[in-house]
Amino acid sequence: MTDIAGKTAVVTGGGSGIGMGLAKALAAEGASVAVADIIPANAEKVAAEIRAAGGTAVAVACDVCERASIAEMKRQVNEALGPVTLLFANAGATSFDPLMEMSDDDVDWILQVNLHGVMNTTRAFLPDMMKAKEGHICATASMAGLLPGWIPVHVPYSAAKAGIIGMMMNLALEMEEYNVHTTSYCPGGVATGMKVNNASYRPARFGGPGEGEVHVGEESTVATSHDFYRPEDIAPMVLNAVRNNRPFVFDHPDQRVHFRNTYSGVVEACYDDADAWEREHGTPEANPDGARLVTS
């Protein structure tokens, strides 16, 4: 079990959407919360609402694409609230543009904020958790990362979110001896406002910030054709998974069918092909010296 009450939590992207819901839910359960966001006014608004409700919260500016910004955010959080044992690496951005119509800045931004942002934030807070022999990292991935064959025209985003899942699952193995746990949260449809506000989060070095909504073409209408839940309704589900050290948390149980149709069936068919090949051709001879690169 992971304790929440009495602990200090950081939520990146906490100024709106899922991050806002998580920050408020954490405070309601007795955690002290650092609301980190690339737009300081958004972070302060959420922190003020938490304090007005009787909770403990501070607002901190942070661009997760910049290691120096993360380090400064951590310094401020430690100074204000003490050691952090709960990290919700939630900041993200999206795109539904065809890969070859995206600029280098477009691609770099999506990968940097969604994947490298989680990696950099995790690396910043992990040493203190390891030292304390206590901690939990919950990273916001996506069903588009778990099921990259489900939503078309989503290449860099799906790649980044799939990377988060791999990162969290592998890190869990590495952190077993330190009592640090990981969870990948894979939203299946949450009303975050990202479609409208996405461009305003874009750092200057990637050509932003900007204005205008994210364009979702007809090819990707599956991404908007299901139910969207409110952040405040899904946040308790996420915290329940964290409390119970679940490796994953989903919010749309009806999407199980998409997993079966777009992923599990494909994988099982590939294993069937491998079985059939070995039945016909035999099992390849194993290298008696173990795995090594054969150069001649």
Residue pairs with C-beta under 8 A, 6 or more apart in sequence:
1 243
1 244
1 245
2 86
2 136
2 181
2 242
2 243
2 244
2 245
3 243
4 26
4 29
4 30
4 31
4 86
4 239
4 242
4 243
5 29
5 30
5 31
6 30
6 31
7 31
7 32
7 85
7 86
8 31
8 32
8 33
8 34
8 77
8 81
8 82
8 83
8 84
8 85
8 86
9 23
9 26
9 31
9 32
9 33
9 34
9 84
9 85
9 86
9 87
9 88
10 33
10 34
10 36
10 73
10 74
10 77
10 84
10 86
10 87
10 88
10 121
10 125
11 19
11 22
11 23
11 26
11 33
11 34
11 35
11 36
11 88
11 90
12 19
12 36
12 37
12 62
12 64
12 88
12 89
12 90
12 91
12 117
12 121
13 19
13 36
13 37
13 38
13 64
13 90
13 91
13 92
13 140
14 20
14 22
14 23
14 33
14 34
14 35
14 36
14 37
14 43
14 46
14 88
14 90
15 35
15 37
15 38
15 39
15 41
15 42
15 43
15 45
15 46
15 59
16 37
16 42
16 46
16 192
16 193
16 197
17 190
17 192
17 193
17 194
17 231
18 90
18 140
18 185
18 187
18 190
18 192
18 231
18 234
18 235
19 35
19 37
19 88
19 90
19 91
19 140
20 35
20 46
20 231
21 230
21 231
21 232
21 233
21 234
21 235
22 88
22 90
22 231
22 235
22 238
22 239
23 33
23 35
23 46
23 47
23 50
23 57
24 46
24 49
24 50
24 53
24 55
24 232
24 235
25 232
25 235
25 236
25 238
25 239
26 33
26 86
26 88
26 239
27 33
27 50
27 53
27 55
27 56
27 57
28 53
28 55
29 239
31 86
32 55
32 56
32 57
32 81
32 82
33 47
33 50
33 55
33 56
33 57
33 58
34 57
34 58
34 59
34 60
34 73
34 76
34 77
34 80
34 81
34 84
35 43
35 44
35 46
35 47
35 50
35 57
35 58
35 59
35 60
36 43
36 59
36 60
36 61
36 62
36 73
36 77
36 91
37 43
37 46
37 59
37 60
37 61
37 62
37 91
38 61
38 62
38 63
38 64
38 91
38 201
38 203
39 200
39 201
40 59
40 61
43 59
43 60
43 61
44 59
46 57
46 59
47 57
47 58
47 59
48 57
48 59
50 56
50 57
51 57
56 81
58 76
58 77
58 80
58 81
60 73
60 76
60 77
61 69
61 73
62 69
62 70
62 72
62 73
62 91
63 69
63 203
64 70
64 89
64 91
64 113
64 116
64 117
64 118
64 120
64 121
65 109
65 112
65 113
65 116
65 117
65 203
65 205
65 206
66 203
67 120
67 124
70 120
70 121
70 124
71 124
74 84
74 124
74 125
77 84
78 84
83 128
83 132
84 125
84 128
84 129
84 135
85 128
85 129
85 132
85 134
85 135
85 136
86 135
86 136
86 138
86 242
87 121
87 122
87 125
87 129
87 135
87 136
87 137
87 138
88 138
88 139
88 140
89 117
89 118
89 121
89 122
89 137
89 138
89 139
89 140
90 138
90 139
90 140
91 113
91 117
91 121
91 201
92 113
92 114
92 117
92 140
92 194
93 109
93 110
93 113
93 114
93 194
93 198
93 201
93 202
94 110
94 157
94 194
94 195
94 198
94 214
95 102
95 106
95 110
95 154
95 156
95 157
95 198
95 214
96 153
96 154
96 214
96 215
96 216
96 217
96 220
96 223
97 106
97 153
97 215
98 153
99 107
99 155
99 156
102 156
103 207
105 206
105 207
106 156
106 206
106 207
107 156
108 206
109 202
109 203
109 206
109 207
109 208
110 156
110 157
110 160
111 156
111 159
111 160
112 206
113 201
114 157
114 160
114 161
114 164
115 159
115 160
115 161
115 163
115 164
115 167
118 139
118 164
118 167
119 167
122 137
122 139
122 167
122 171
125 135
125 137
126 135
126 137
126 175
126 180
128 135
129 135
129 137
129 175
129 178
129 180
130 175
130 178
130 180
133 178
133 179
134 179
134 180
135 175
135 178
135 179
135 180
135 181
136 180
136 181
136 182
136 183
136 242
136 245
137 168
137 171
137 180
137 181
137 182
137 183
138 182
138 183
138 184
138 185
138 238
138 241
138 242
138 249
139 164
139 167
139 168
139 182
139 183
139 184
139 185
140 164
140 185
140 187
141 161
141 162
141 164
141 165
141 168
141 184
141 185
141 186
142 157
142 158
142 161
142 186
142 187
143 150
143 186
143 187
143 188
143 250
143 252
143 255
143 258
144 150
144 151
144 154
144 157
144 158
144 161
144 223
145 158
145 160
145 161
145 162
145 163
145 164
145 165
145 184
145 186
146 161
146 162
146 165
146 184
146 186
146 248
146 259
146 263
147 258
147 259
147 262
147 263
148 154
148 158
148 159
148 162
149 262
149 263
149 266
150 222
150 258
150 262
150 263
151 158
151 220
151 222
151 223
152 219
152 220
152 222
153 217
153 219
153 220
154 220
154 223
161 186
164 184
165 184
165 186
168 182
168 183
168 184
168 247
169 182
169 184
169 247
171 182
172 181
172 182
172 247
175 181
175 182
181 242
181 245
182 247
183 238
183 241
183 242
183 245
183 246
183 247
183 248
183 249
184 247
184 248
184 249
185 238
185 241
185 248
185 249
186 248
186 249
186 250
187 234
187 251
188 226
188 250
188 251
188 252
188 255
189 226
189 227
189 228
189 229
189 251
189 252
190 228
190 229
190 230
190 231
190 234
190 251
191 228
191 229
191 230
191 231
192 231
194 214
195 213
195 214
195 216
196 213
196 214
198 213
198 214
199 208
199 209
199 210
199 211
199 212
199 214
200 208
200 209
200 210
200 211
201 208
201 209
202 208
202 209
202 210
203 209
216 223
216 224
226 252
226 255
227 252
229 251
229 252
234 251
237 249
237 251
238 249
238 251
240 249
241 248
241 249
242 249
287 294
